[in-house]
């Protein structure tokens, strides 16, 4: 029973965006088995990887007022101030920005960082540079969401395509009010999420840290501590 429980705990629901891809991989695998058995086993590995990529595990989101949680799984690559994309309408002054890079091995389902109303959504085509590169925030294809909190503060969340990513999915519409941790989209195959925090907010994560979507607290509006430093080792 312990073995079965361990297997069940390792299996996660599949995001609906991945269903057709897994079916395509599975059908291709059957064809490969008919052509040559070793090719079929390669197809099995690729099908399992596809299901793994589109996994959508449940998350326990902290709900205390003032907390900002990570919208993505992955590695924090930057916590520097930066000017938000023009289409967000957040002004031209630099804001604290937390950037999270998602490798092809991370969960790619994106979650709301705060409880807020979606004020605007803006898609912009662009390049497909390495999402870990800082230039990706300016040059790559992206989809930007401006969120308005109940107290009037605003912040931006930007889905950014990467070197392999060719599809940004956003499942919400302007005017919707969503709870922190709610799923709002997915990016296919290696990408990045930028969060532009309200002015004066101090990020509570450091470059090199691993973030978990919907769980890792990346900022706290009530915090009075300074920026966090970290060593990687």
C-alpha positions, 0 to 999 in steps of 0.5 A: 500500500505504501508503494501505491500511495507513493505512486499516486502522490507522484502523479498529478492532474494534467492541464487541459492545454496538454491533453491534445499534446499527450494524445498526439504523442501517444498516437505517434508512439503507436505508429512508431511501434508498428514501424520499428519497436525501438522507435516506439520505446523512444515515443513512450519516453517522449509521451511520458515527458509530455505528460510530465511537462503539462502536470498541474499539481495542487498548491497551498496558497497563503492567504494573509492580507499583504502577501504576494506569492510567486506566479510561477515555478522556477528560478529567481533570476533577478530582483532589480528595479525596472521600468514596466512595459509601456502597455501595462500603463504603470508609468515610466518610473522603475519598479521592483521587479521579480523575474522567474525563469521556468525551465522545461522541467518546471511546472508551467501553469501560472497562478495569480500572485495576489487577490486582485481584479484584472484591469487590462491584458495586452499581448505583444509579439516579439522575439524568442530569446533565451528567457533567462536573459534579461533582454527577454523582458523587453524583446520577447513575445509577451502577454501583460496583465495589470492587476488592481488590488482592493486598496487601489494599488496596482502591479503587473504580471508579464508572461514571456515566451522563451527560446523554445516557447511558442505559445502563451495562454491566458485564460482570464479576461479584464474585469475578473476578480481572482483570488491569489493562487488561482490559475490564470494561464500557461506558457509552453516549453521554457519561459519567464514570468516578471512581476512588477511590484508597487513602488516601495515594495521590497522583494523577499526572494533573492536571485538563485532561489527556487520559487513555487507558484502559488506558495512561495512568498515573493513580497509582503506589503506589511514587511519592514525588513530590507532586501534579502541576500542569499548564497547559492551552494 
